[in-house]
């Protein structure tokens, strides 16, 4: 007899909840989207249309009062609500997936982790871009030694959005953790550390380029890893021409890849991971490996966002590790905070052990 599906409560049905979490949960065997918490009338109607079997809930407190009806809570609210929502779920004894960044400050993030440890309740963070196809390819090439000893890693998330969009991501308050460094940098920093390990020094340039901008919309971060690799990371909303998504330079070869992983766009268009060709990029978009004059295309690994929730389900059923150690995500927040301080001072700052 098949095991009953794990029941999932989703807090928030904005971009994170609607585009990423809800469809990935719905597509994961062994999980069932049971409840969606949102008061927004249009989002409620959208959730009802897209997930008709999920119940709609006005307030998260209703979930905590009936915690025995759920097996997992996903926090996909605006950033300022991540910590209080996750703490409430933990207090109700419910395992938690919280969107990145888990907190606006590393101190708040560490307090949240300490609470999860004290209560013995699983907690993980949705660092979905560890399952981008280009990142999976980069990791494969680095681990296989195809580049030799890596000296420099370049990575970009750039967009062209000359007009400021409404919403909390463009808000200027510290608690909102808005701006491109928190939004896009949370992915870029995490990927760099996953590839090349701990960081010894941080230098950053963080700017507000658009008239009336309340938060940073253009940033550069340089990380010096303890192993000697230099990671140069760009994130921008004001890039009229986009640079390479990734470039890795080693003492034997380099690898350069253009274009974003296709999974986000597919999810926005209503695609699902069980469709043929999911996460694949066409051959004309493969990255190039080698040295100038002797380059060859390397097939890009298919992206696999669905693996995150498959691992969550396995962890809850079988006691396996959660797919992302939340300490990694809190360490990323600490590096983002250090980058903001570096930019404010115009200095290279050392990471405290």
Secondary structure, DSSP 4 states (H G I P E B T S, - for coil): -PPPPEEEEEE--SIIIIIIIIHHHHTSTTEEEEEEE---HHHHHHHHHH-TTSEEES-THHHHTTGGG-SEEEE-S-GGGHHHHHHHHHHTT-EEEEESSS-SSHHHHHHHHHHHHHHT--EEEE-GGGG-HHHHHHHHHHHTTTTSSEEEEEEEEE-B--SPPPSGGG---GGGT-SHHHHTHHHHHHHHHHHH--EEEEEEEEE--STT-SS--EEEEEEEETTS-EEEEEEESB-SS---SEEEEESS-EEEE-S--SHHHHHHTT--TTSTTTT---GGG-EEEEETTEEEEEPPPPP-THHHHHHHHHHHHH-PPPSS-HHHHHHHHHHHHHHHHHHHHTS-EEPP-
